[in-house]
Amino acid sequence: MASPDYHAQGFKDIIVTLDGAILTIVLNRAKHRNTFTENIVDETTTVFDLADRDDRVRVVILTAEHTAPAYCAGADISGGWKVLWRPEAEKEGEHAHRDGGGKVSLAIMRCRKITIAAINGHAAGVGMTAFHLPFDFRFVWAGAKLTFPFVRRGIVPEATSTYLLPRLIGHSRANSLLLTGATVTPESPYIKDLYHQILPTREEVYPAAKAFAEELAANTSMVSIAYTKGLLQHSGSSIEENHLLDSRGIKLGAMSNDGKEGVLAFKERRLPKFKDKLSENVSPWYPWWRTIDVKHRQSKL
């Protein structure tokens, strides 16, 4: 595909900037505590899809202005739950509803590039689910107040959080967070292992994430990252199946231009210069898994 012009997309609730190989997405609803809206669903799913297919992009960072009242305060439910429903769900019933946070989580999880959440403020609800859990790495301000408040609001955790959180920190700690709706800080023993780095001030979070992103962008193979993320997310139903998958993956990698460059750089004691692209150098074998179509098909009646 032609390289997208992110400024021409007409985004209103996010600000998108491409700096070298790093794409930064800034939530742009500070006056509303960066609350979650259907427009944010549309814009974030669009931008992660574009980033996935843009060969210029190696790392995507999601963050907020460090002066904003919150990183993301969740959905604005001051007018009731109806803000979360789309017309087709109202017309056809609960089976037709597709959670907006879940749509965002899937878009982030399906992005084959490295993804980072730079959480430089308080986070609640979907700010803790879709804007937290699907990312490969999370950097956070030590003073952030964090909560999964769903059971205290009479609903269930959304955005695939009951799938992701136990896999990230274990079932016991996920229970302590999801079944209590408690408010914690990043240093809490229940959640601290979720974070790659905890920073003392809000101002330090994005620069730390950006420096980390730049190092990874310069020294990792785009195709190797995609294959490795695939193995982490779709590892097979048994250790034997996983053995078959990673065996094929390492063979393909070793035969690739990046694989040859990696071993040459090692021999020459220099940093590698990886040039393979997802648009040109991915094996037909990838992806090896079947993606489930989650779209609701409207009734013809």
Secondary structure as UniProt FT lines:
FT   HELIX           6..9
FT   STRAND          14..19
FT   TURN            20..21
FT   STRAND          22..27
FT   HELIX           30..32
FT   TURN            33..34
FT   HELIX           38..53
FT   TURN            55..56
FT   STRAND          59..64
FT   TURN            66..67
FT   TURN            78..79
FT   HELIX           81..84
FT   HELIX           87..92
FT   HELIX           94..96
FT   HELIX           100..110
FT   STRAND          114..119
FT   STRAND          123..124
FT   HELIX           125..127
FT   TURN            128..134
FT   STRAND          137..141
FT   TURN            142..143
FT   STRAND          146..147
FT   HELIX           150..152
FT   TURN            153..154
FT   TURN            159..160
FT   HELIX           161..169
FT   HELIX           171..178
FT   TURN            179..180
FT   STRAND          183..184
FT   TURN            186..187
FT   TURN            189..191
FT   HELIX           192..194
FT   STRAND          197..199
FT   HELIX           202..204
FT   HELIX           205..219
FT   HELIX           222..233
FT   HELIX           239..255
FT   HELIX           257..268
FT   TURN            278..280
FT   TURN            284..285
//
